[in-house]
Amino acid sequence: MSRLRGATVDFAESRPAQRTRAALFDAFVELVLERRYDRLKVGDIIARAGVGRSTFYEHYQGKDELLKEGLAGPFGVLADLVTERHDPARLRATVEHFWENRRIANVLFAGATRRLVTGALASLIEQRLAERAGDRPLAVPPVLLAAQLAGGQIALVSAWLAGQAPASAEVIAGALHASATAALVSLDGPQARREG
C-alpha cells in the first residue's frame, strides 16, 4: 500500500510486488509534476523507482496503464454516480481529494493527458451503465452517454481546480451528482419518464 498526498494505492499481491508497484507509482507521480506527460518515458519512471525495465513490464504495459491504475480509485467513485452504489460521502471526499491534489490534477486534466484521462473515466462509466441496463434496450448507447458524462465531469472538476470560479467541494459534488442523474433520464428513454 502506498500513501501519496492522501491517495492510497492498494495492490492485492505479494509484498515485493506491492513495493515495486508502489515505487513505480510514486516515481510516476513525482515525474508527472516535473515534466509534461507526453515527454515522460518509461525509462524515466524505472530510473526514478530504481527497478529494471523487465520488472516494469511485468506490472504494466506502459505509462498509460500506470496512469489509469492510479486514477481507478477516485474515478470509480465518479463512475458510481450512475449506480445504486453511489455514496455521497465518498463523492465529497473524492472531490476534496482532487482539491488537495490540484497541482497534479491540473497537470493530468489538461493538455495531452486530458483525452486519456477522460477515456479512462468513460470506460468505467460505460461498464457501470452496461451493468445497470442488463438486457434491456437503451434509448442512448452506453458508450455515448459515458463519453458525455466523463467529458462533463472532467470539464467541471478541471475548471474548478483551475480556479475559474470559487465553489466548495460540496457544491461540486452536488453538481456532479445532478448532471449524472439528468443523464440517466436519457438512458432510460421517454418511456421511463412517462412511467416515473
C-alpha positions as CSV (number, residue, x, y, z in Angstrom):
1,M,0.0,0.0,0.0
2,S,1.3,3.4,-0.9
3,R,0.2,6.7,0.5
4,L,0.9,9.8,-1.5
5,R,-0.8,13.1,-0.9
6,G,-3.9,11.5,0.6
7,A,-4.2,8.8,-2.1
8,T,-4.0,5.2,-1.3
9,V,-2.9,2.6,-3.8
10,D,-3.6,-0.9,-2.6
11,F,-2.3,-3.9,-4.5
12,A,-3.6,-7.4,-3.7
13,E,-0.2,-9.1,-4.4
14,S,2.9,-10.3,-2.7
15,R,4.8,-7.8,-0.6
16,P,7.6,-7.4,-3.0
17,A,5.2,-6.9,-5.9
18,Q,3.3,-4.3,-3.8
19,R,6.6,-2.5,-3.0
20,T,7.5,-2.5,-6.7
21,R,4.2,-1.2,-7.8
22,A,4.2,1.5,-5.1
23,A,7.7,2.6,-6.1
24,L,6.6,2.8,-9.7
25,F,3.5,4.8,-8.8
26,D,5.4,7.2,-6.5
27,A,8.1,7.8,-9.2
28,F,5.4,8.3,-11.8
29,V,3.6,11.0,-9.7
30,E,6.8,12.8,-8.9
31,L,7.8,12.8,-12.6
32,V,4.4,14.0,-13.8
33,L,4.8,17.0,-11.6
34,E,8.2,17.8,-13.1
35,R,7.6,17.4,-16.8
36,R,4.8,17.1,-19.4
37,Y,3.2,13.7,-19.6
38,D,3.9,13.4,-23.3
39,R,7.6,13.8,-22.6
40,L,7.7,11.3,-19.8
41,K,9.3,7.9,-20.8
42,V,9.1,4.5,-19.1
43,G,12.9,4.8,-18.8
44,D,12.4,7.9,-16.6
45,I,9.9,6.1,-14.3
46,I,12.1,3.0,-13.9
47,A,15.2,5.1,-13.2
48,R,13.4,7.1,-10.5
49,A,11.8,4.0,-9.0
50,G,15.1,2.0,-9.0
51,V,13.7,-1.0,-10.8
52,G,14.6,-2.7,-14.1
53,R,12.8,-2.4,-17.4
54,S,11.6,-6.0,-17.3
55,T,10.2,-5.5,-13.8
56,F,8.2,-2.5,-15.0
57,Y,6.7,-4.6,-17.9
58,E,5.8,-7.4,-15.5
59,H,3.4,-5.0,-13.9
60,Y,2.4,-2.5,-16.7
61,Q,2.2,-2.4,-20.4
62,G,3.2,1.3,-20.4
63,K,2.8,4.6,-18.7
64,D,-0.8,4.9,-19.8
65,E,-1.7,1.8,-17.9
66,L,0.1,3.1,-14.8
67,L,-1.9,6.3,-15.1
68,K,-5.2,4.5,-15.4
69,E,-4.5,2.3,-12.4
70,G,-3.6,5.4,-10.3
71,L,-6.9,7.0,-11.3
72,A,-9.1,3.9,-10.8
73,G,-10.0,4.6,-7.2
74,P,-11.2,8.2,-7.5
75,F,-12.6,7.7,-10.9
76,G,-14.5,4.7,-9.7
77,V,-16.3,7.0,-7.3
78,L,-17.3,9.3,-10.1
79,A,-18.4,6.3,-12.2
80,D,-20.6,5.1,-9.4
81,L,-22.8,8.2,-9.8
82,V,-24.7,6.1,-12.4
83,T,-25.3,3.2,-10.0
84,E,-27.2,2.4,-6.8
85,R,-23.7,2.2,-5.1
86,H,-23.3,6.0,-5.3
87,D,-22.2,7.2,-1.9
88,P,-22.5,11.0,-1.4
89,A,-19.9,11.0,1.4
90,R,-17.3,9.2,-0.8
91,L,-18.1,11.5,-3.6
92,R,-17.5,14.6,-1.5
93,A,-14.3,13.0,-0.1
94,T,-13.1,12.3,-3.7
95,V,-13.8,15.9,-4.7
96,E,-11.9,17.1,-1.7
97,H,-9.1,14.8,-2.6
98,F,-8.9,16.4,-6.1
99,W,-8.7,19.8,-4.5
100,E,-6.0,18.7,-2.1
101,N,-4.1,17.3,-5.0
102,R,-5.0,20.0,-7.5
103,R,-1.4,20.5,-8.6
104,I,-1.2,17.1,-10.1
105,A,-4.9,17.1,-11.1
106,N,-4.3,20.3,-13.1
107,V,-1.5,18.6,-14.9
108,L,-3.4,15.4,-15.7
109,F,-6.8,17.0,-16.6
110,A,-5.2,19.3,-19.2
111,G,-3.1,19.1,-22.3
112,A,-2.2,15.8,-23.8
113,T,-3.4,13.7,-20.9
114,R,-6.9,15.1,-20.8
115,R,-8.1,12.8,-23.6
116,L,-6.5,9.7,-22.0
117,V,-8.0,10.6,-18.5
118,T,-11.4,11.3,-20.0
119,G,-11.3,8.0,-21.8
120,A,-10.3,6.1,-18.7
121,L,-13.3,7.6,-16.8
122,A,-15.6,7.0,-19.7
123,S,-14.6,3.3,-19.8
124,L,-15.5,3.0,-16.1
125,I,-18.8,4.7,-16.5
126,E,-19.7,2.6,-19.6
127,Q,-19.1,-0.6,-17.6
128,R,-21.5,0.6,-14.9
129,L,-24.1,1.7,-17.4
130,A,-24.0,-1.7,-19.0
131,E,-24.4,-3.4,-15.6
132,R,-27.4,-1.0,-14.9
133,A,-29.1,-1.8,-18.2
134,G,-28.7,-5.5,-18.1
135,D,-30.5,-7.0,-21.1
136,R,-33.0,-4.1,-21.7
137,P,-32.5,-1.9,-24.7
138,L,-31.5,1.7,-24.0
139,A,-32.5,4.9,-25.7
140,V,-28.9,6.1,-25.8
141,P,-26.0,3.7,-26.4
142,P,-24.0,3.5,-23.1
143,V,-20.7,4.3,-24.9
144,L,-22.1,7.7,-26.0
145,L,-23.6,8.5,-22.6
146,A,-20.4,7.5,-20.9
147,A,-18.4,9.8,-23.2
148,Q,-20.8,12.7,-22.4
149,L,-20.7,12.1,-18.6
150,A,-16.9,11.7,-18.5
151,G,-16.3,14.8,-20.6
152,G,-18.6,16.8,-18.4
153,Q,-17.3,15.6,-15.1
154,I,-13.7,16.2,-16.1
155,A,-14.6,19.7,-17.5
156,L,-16.4,20.7,-14.3
157,V,-13.6,19.4,-12.0
158,S,-10.9,20.8,-14.1
159,A,-12.4,24.3,-14.3
160,W,-13.0,24.3,-10.6
161,L,-9.4,23.2,-9.8
162,A,-8.0,25.8,-12.2
163,G,-9.8,28.5,-10.2
164,Q,-12.3,29.6,-12.8
165,A,-14.9,30.1,-10.1
166,P,-15.0,29.6,-6.4
167,A,-17.1,26.7,-5.0
168,S,-17.0,24.3,-2.2
169,A,-16.3,20.6,-2.6
170,E,-19.9,20.0,-1.5
171,V,-21.2,22.2,-4.4
172,I,-19.0,20.5,-6.9
173,A,-20.1,17.0,-5.6
174,G,-23.8,18.1,-5.9
175,A,-23.3,19.4,-9.5
176,L,-21.6,16.1,-10.5
177,H,-24.5,14.1,-8.9
178,A,-27.1,16.3,-10.6
179,S,-25.6,16.0,-14.0
180,A,-25.3,12.2,-13.7
181,T,-28.9,12.0,-12.6
182,A,-30.1,14.1,-15.5
183,A,-28.1,12.0,-18.0
184,L,-29.7,8.8,-16.6
185,V,-33.1,10.1,-17.7
186,S,-31.8,9.9,-21.3
187,L,-30.5,6.4,-20.8
188,D,-33.9,5.1,-19.9
189,G,-35.7,7.0,-22.7
190,P,-39.0,8.7,-22.9
191,Q,-40.9,5.6,-21.7
192,A,-39.3,5.7,-18.3
193,R,-40.1,9.4,-17.9
194,R,-43.8,8.7,-18.6
195,E,-43.9,5.8,-16.2
196,G,-41.9,7.7,-13.4
